[in-house]
C-alpha cells in the first residue's frame, strides 16, 4: 500500500545517501593511504559495495590486531562478528581471507587449546579460494590469487602438516607469480622446498627429492640475479636445502 511503499522508498533513499557518503570518504582515504589503494587495486572489486567492504575490513583488521597485542579477547571477538556481517553483503574472497588471517593472529593468544580454530581457518581459506574459482573468476592468475594461495599453502604446511596438499597449492601460487621474482616468490619457494623435504622424509619417494633439487637450483640461480633487499635470507635457504 501507499504507506508501506513510502517507507520503503525512504529506506532506499537513506541507503543511497549513506553509500554516497561512504564512497566520498573512501575516495579521500584511497588518496591518502597508498597501502589500501594497492590492496583495492589488487583485489579488483566488482562494484562499489565490494570496494567499501574491502576498505572497511582493511580498517577492522588493523584494529583487531591491536586487540590481540593488548590481549583484549572480548573486543577481538566483536571484530570477528563484524566479519560475519560483511560476509552476508558480498561473496568477495577478501572477506574470508581477512577473517582467516585474523583467526591465525589470535590463535595462539586466545585459543591455544582449541583444536576447532585450525578447522575454522582452513574452512575460511577454502571459502576464499572457492569464491575466486566460482564467483570472481577474473581474479584467477592475479597477484591477489597468488598471495591467497601462498598464505593457504603455508598454513597447510606449517599448521596442518598436510604436505602433499600444501605442495599442490604452493606450486599453483608459484606458477601464478609468473616472471615476477619478488619477495613473495622467494617465500613461496621456501615453504614449497620445506614441503618437498618433509614429504620426502615421510614417503621416501625420490620424486619429491628430485623436485626439491630442481627448485633449489632455480631459487639459487634467481637469487644471483634478483634477490629482494629484505625478507629473504638466501644463505639460510642454502644451508637448509642445499
N, C-alpha and C positions, 0 to 999 in steps of 0.2 A: 504494500500500500504506500501512499504518499509519505507517511511518517517514517516508515522503515527505509524507503528509498532516500529520503532526505538525510537520515542518519548515516546511511552507507556512503552517500556522496561526500558528506563531511569527513568521514573517516579516510576516504580516498584522497581528498584534498589535503588533509593534515599529513597523511603519509607522504604525499608527493613533496610537500613543503619541507618535511623532515629530511627526505632524501636529497633535495636540492641543497639544504644546509650542510649535510654530511659531505656531499661531493665538493662543495666550495671549500670546506675545511680540509678535505683530503687533498685537493689541488695545492693548497698552501703548504700542507705537510710534505707532499711529494717534492715540492720545490726546495724545501729546506733540509729534507732528510734523504741523503743520497743512498743510504743502505736500503731503506724502504722502497725507494724508487727502483733500485736494481732488482729487488725481490719481486715487486709487482710486474716488472717487465719480464723477468724470467718465468713467472708462473702464468703469464698471458691470460688474465681473466676474460671470461666470455662476455660479461656485461658489467654494468656499474654496481650491481649487487655483489658480484664476486669481488670486485675491486674494493668495495667498502669492507667486506668481511675479511679479506686478506690484511688490509690495513689495521682493522680492529684487533685481529688475532696477533698480529705482529706486536702491537702495544700490550695486549693482555699477557702474552708470553713473557715479555720483558718484566712486567710487574710480578708475575707469578714466580719467576726465577728469584727475584728479591725475597719473596716469601720463603723459598727454600733456604736461601742463605741466612735468613733471620729465624729459621726453624718455626715458622708460623703455619702449622698444618691446617688450621681452620680456614684461614684466608686463602691458602693454596688450593684447597678443595672447592672453595667458592669459584675460583677462576676455572677449575676443571668443569664445573657445571655450566659456565658461560660457553665453553667449547661445545658442550652438548646442545645448547640453544642455537648456536650458529650452524650446527650440522643439520638442523631442520630447515635452514634457509637455503643452503646450497650443497651440492654434491662435489664441490671443488676439492681436489686432493690435498690442498694446503691445509684444510681443516683437520682431517685425521692425522696428517703428518705432524703438525704442530702439537696436537694432543699427545701423540706417541712420544715426541721429544720431551714434552713436559712431564709425562709419567716417568720417563727414564731419569730425568733430573731429580725427581722426588723419590725414586725407587729405594735408594739406599738410606735416605734420610728418614722417610716416613713409613716405608713398607718393607723393611728389611726381611721380615719373616713371613711375608705374604706371597706364596707362590703364584697366586692368580694374577699378580701385576704383570709378570712376564707374558702371560697369555693375552692380557689386555693390550700390551704394547705390540705384540705380534699381530693381533687382530687389526689394530689400527694401521699398521704398516701395510698389511694386506689390503685393507679397505682403500688406502691411498693409491696403491698400485692398480687395483681393480677400477677405481674411478677414472684413472688415465686410460686404461685399456678399453673401457666401455662408454664413458661419458665425455671424456676430454681427449679423444684420440689424437687431436692435433698436437698434443704435448709429447707424444711418443718420439723418442730420439732427441728430445730437447735437453739442454743442460739441467733444467729443473728435474726432468725424469731421471737423468743420470745421477743427480745428487740424492734423490729419493732412494734409488736402488743401492747407492753406496751406503747410506745410513741403514737400510734394511739388511743388506748383506753383512755389514759389520755387526749388527745386533744378532743375527743368526749365528755368526761365528763366535763372537765373544761371550754372549749370554746364554744362548740355547745349545751351543756346541753342535749345531747341525751343519757340519762342514760341507757335505755334498750339496745341500740346498744353498748354502752361502756361496759356494763356487759358481753355481748357475746364475745367481743374482749379481754377483760381483763381476763375472765375465760380461754380462749384459751392460753393467754400469761402465766398464772399461771400453766396451765397444761403442757405446753412445757418446763417449768423450771424443771420439774421432781422432783428429790430429791435434787436439788441444792437450798439451802436456804441462798443465799447471799443477798446483799443489794437490787438487782433488784427484787427478790421475795417479799421482805417486801414492797417495793414501789408499786408493782402491787397490793398487798393485801390492802394497804392503800387506793388507789384510787378505788379499787373494793368495799371495805367497804363503802366508801363515796357514790358510785353509788347506792349500795343497799339501803342505808339510804335515799337518795334523791328520789329514785323511790317509795320506800315505803310511803314516805310522800305524793307523788303525787297521787298514786293509792290506798293506804290503803290496798293493798294486803298483807296478812300475810306471804305469801310465801317468799317475799323478807326479811321480818323481821327474819324469821327462817334461811334463808341463811346467813344473817348477823351474827346471833348468832353463827352459825357453824364456819364461817370464823374467827370471833374474837377469838373464843376458840382455833382454830388452830394456829393463829398468836401468841397469848399469850403463848401457850404451846411450840411453836417453839422458841420463844424469850428466854425462860428459859434455853434452851439447846444451841442455836446457834444464838445469837444476834450480828449483824455486829457492829464493833467497832465505826463506824461513818456513818452518812447518814440516820439514822432512830431513832426517839425518841419514844421508846415503852411506856413511861409514858404518853406522849401526845396522843398517839394512844388509850391507855386505857381510858383516860379522855374523849376522843371524842366519843368512840364507846361502852364502857362497861356500 
